[in-house]
Amino acid sequence: MSISVFIDGAHGTTGLEIRERLAGRSEITLISLDEARRKDTVARGEALNDSDFVILCLPDDAAREAVSLIDNDRTRVIDASTAFRTAEGWTYGFPELEPGQAAAIAEAKRVSNPGCYPTGFLALVRPLVRAGLVPVDWAISVNAVSGYSGGGKAMIAEFEGVNPPPAARAYALGLAHKHVPEMQKHARLEHPPIFMPSVANTYRGMIVEVPLALHMFTRRPTLAVCESTLREAYADSALITVGDGDSDVVCIEDDAGTDRLTVRVCGNAATGQARLIATLDNLGKGAAGAAVQSLNIMAGLDPLAGLTL
């Protein structure tokens, strides 16, 4: 079996990473447009409609336009923008998020690829919320640091230029980052989390951290209970693992260059305070790797094909 795939936006950071993961796979035929035609609406429309699968690596408005150009009920879409992550009729492309999520992705016509920050956040929080250990109305905060490749070509050029920015900088200080609605909806929280992102002067990698005052929760879960809940949630996952909560140091590049994600439950058992920590590659499980994983599932292929563990 061979499937045709068109990456609309294949020359961007995420598109190039996806193309790298699909290159050389005999079961996939990549449809490409040359430089002169890749921004031509008519040519794009033809490629979109001629493909079995389309992966959109575009800004939000361009992604919406691309979807509007598809005039058949055969082409299946994976969108890597923010445009459809909370939209009705779109399946969220995080196979490990819920029991049955992978099956839903397998049947979906339209899949929204998760954001990098939400991927780490949801991997940590959703199983605990689902188990009733973290109240749905809790005021959750999340601190996160990403490699600068998450900002695309403009940020890459800035950090790799003659006068690069400082080692790290915080942004989205107005607490209205576009990933917040996605985090709230898919964690199934009543309130938006307080999201505090930063970018570091390293190309790829990500740390996402959620502090929890477990002693204040009704059920007062222990660190051990939180860890066992995460282990149970990801027991069958090849990409998400539960790391050692006794680690002294967690580094932003721990999972860089891979498509895996590691979650850890650290903290102080005596005080009932926890630090939930996720590490992932912002371009791997946080972007391109996730898109390829969903493509594999939708096409009935090995879910791990083309991915790096």
N, C-alpha and C positions, 0 to 999 in steps of 0.2 A: 504494500500500500504506500502511495506517495501523496502527500498533501502539498498544496501551494500556499505560500505565505508571503504577504506583502507588508513590509515595515514602512509605514508612512512616517517619515522623520528619521530615516535610517542613518543620517549623518550627524545626529546629535549624540550626546554622551551615552544616554541609555540605549538609543538605537544601535550604536556601534557595539555596545556590550552584548545586546541581544543577537546581533548578526554573528558575532564571534562564537556564541554558544550554539548557534544553528549551523554554522559553516561545516561542510563536510559530512553532514548527516544524509544518508542515502534516502531516507524516508521523507525528506523535506526538499521541495523545490522553491527557492527564493525568487520572487518576482521583483525586479529592480527597474528603476527609471534612471536614465542618464541625467547628467547635471543640467542639461538644457530643458528637460521635461519634468523634473521632480517637483517644481512649484507651479506647473501648469495644471489648472483645475480639470480640464478635460482629460488629460493624461492620467492624473491621479484618480479621477472617477472611473476610468476604464480599469486601472489596476485594482482599485478597491472592489469592483464588481466581478473581476475575473478571478479573484483569489478565494480559496477555501477559508483562509484565516487572514485577518488583518490585525496587526499590532500597531497602535497609534502612539507615537512618541513625539507629541506635539504640545504646544501651549493649549490652554483650555478652549479658547474660542476656535482655534484651528481644528481641535479634536471634534467639537460639535459640528463644524462644517463637514468634516470628513464623514461622520456618521450620516449626515443628511444626504451625502452623495451616493450612499448605498441604496440602490433601488430594487434589490432582490431579497428573498427570504432565505438564501442559502449561505451567504458570507457571514462568518462568525467573527466577532470583534473582541479584542482585548485592548482596553484603553489605559495607558500609563499616565495620563494627566489627572488633574483633580476634578475634572468636569463631571464625572458620573459616580463618584465614590459614595455618595449618599442618595443617589437618584433611584426612583422607583423603576422597576423593570430591569435593573442591572444586578448581576450577582457579584458579590464581593470576592475577589480572587485571593483569598487567604485559606488554603485547603485545611490547615490545622486549626482554624479558629473555633469551629464548632463541630460536634459529631454530625456527620452528613454533609459538611460543607464541600468536601471533595466531590461527592456525588452530585451536588447541585451545580458545581462548576462543570462537571463532565457533560451535563445536559444543557448548559446555558448557551444562548446565542450572543449575549452581551455580558462581558466580564470587566469589571473595573479593577485595575491593578492597585494594590494598597500603596500608600505612601511609606517612605522609609521610617520616619519617626513613628507613625501609627503602628507599623509592624512590630517594632520593639515594645511599644507601650501595650498593645493588645495581647501580645504573647505573654506578658507578665500579668496583666490585670484581668483579662476576660475569664480565665479558668477560676480565679478566686471569687470573682463576682458571681459566676454561674453556680459555684458551690455554696454561695451564701456567706462566705467568710469576710468579704468586703461589702459593706452596705452600698446599695445602688445610689443612695443620696449623700454619700460621703464626699467631702471637698478634697478631691485628689489632685496632687501636683505632680508634675513630671519634668525632670531636668534631662537635657539631652545635648550631646556634642557630636557633630558630624564632620567628616572630612569635607574639604572644600569642593570636591567633584560633585557634591549634591547640588551645588548652585549652577551647574551647567557650564557652558563654554565661557561665558562672561566672567564668572567667579574664578574659574580655572586660570584664565588669562590674568586676572587681578593678582591672584596669589603667586603665580609663577612669573610675574613681571619684574621689572627692574626694582621697584619699591613695594615689596609685598606688605600686606597688613601685619599687625602684631600676631603673636602666637595663637591667640584665641580672642573671639569677640562675641558678645551676646547680641541678639537681635530680636525682632518681633516683640519689643518692649510694651506695646499697647495691648498685649494679650488677645490678639485677634488673628493669630496665624491661621492660614487656610486649612491646616490639618486638624484643627480642633473639632469641627463638626463630625469629621470622620472618626476621630477617637471616641467622642461621646456616643455616637450612634452605635458603633459596632462593639463597644464595651458594655453598652446598654446601661448607661449612667443617666441619672436625672439631671445632673449639672455638668457643664463643660469643665474639663480639667484645667488647672492653671499650668499652662505649657510654657516652659522656659528654655528655648533652644539657643545653642551657640555653634559657631563654626570654628574649627581648629586648623592650624597650618600643617595639615597632613592630607594627602590626596584622597584616601579612601578609608572607610571604617566608621564605626558609630558606637557610642555608649548611650543607652537610654536608662534612666534611673527613676524609680518611684519610691519615695519614702512613705512608710506607713506606721502610724502609732497603733499597733495591734492591741495594746492594753486598753484602748478606748472603744474598741468594737464590742458589740453586744455579745458575740460568741468568744471573744478574746482568743483568737487562734494563735498558736505558737509558731515560731519559725519552722519547726519540724513539720507541722501540719501544712503550712503553706508550701513547703518544699515537696512534700509527698503529693499534694494536690497537683502541682505542676508536673511532677514525674508521671503521675497517672494520666494527665491530659496529653502528654507527648510520648507516651510509652511506645506507640507504634510509628512515631515519626523518625525518618532518617535524616531530616534537616534540622530539627529543633531538639536540642539536648539540654539537660539540666546539669550545670556545672557545680563545682565545689563551692559551697557557701562559706567555707573557711578560708578562702583565698585572701591573701593580704593585699594583693594589687590586681586590678582589672584594667586592661589597656584598651585604648580605642582601636588598635589594629589587631586585637585578638582573633577576630574572624575575617579580617580583611583579605581580599583575594579569593574568597570562597562564596558559596551560596547557602551556607548554614547560618544558624542563629543559636546562641547560647544564652540561657537564662540562669540566674543565680538568686538564691535567697540568702542574703547576708544580714548582719545586725547583731543586736544585743539581746540574748534570750532573757537575761535577768530583768531588763527594763521593759521588755515587750515592744521594742522598736526594731523595725525591719527596713532594710534597703534592698528593694528588688532591682536587679541590674540585668540588662540585656545587652549583648554585643552582637553586631552583625556588620556586614558590608553594605554601605548605603547604596552601592551599585549592584550588589548581588541579591540577597534575599530582600533587600530594600527596594529593588527596582527590576533590573534585567533578569536576574535569576527567578524572581517571582513570576514574571511574565512568561518565561520559558516553561516553568513548572505548570502554570495554568494551561498553556498551549498543549503540553504533553498530555495532560489529563483530559482536555477537551477532545483531542484527537485519538484518544484511546491508546496512547503510546506509554512507554516506561516513564513514569512521572519524574525520574531523576536523569533522564537522558540529556546530555549536554551540560549538566550541572557539575560543580566542583564541591566535593565534600571535604 
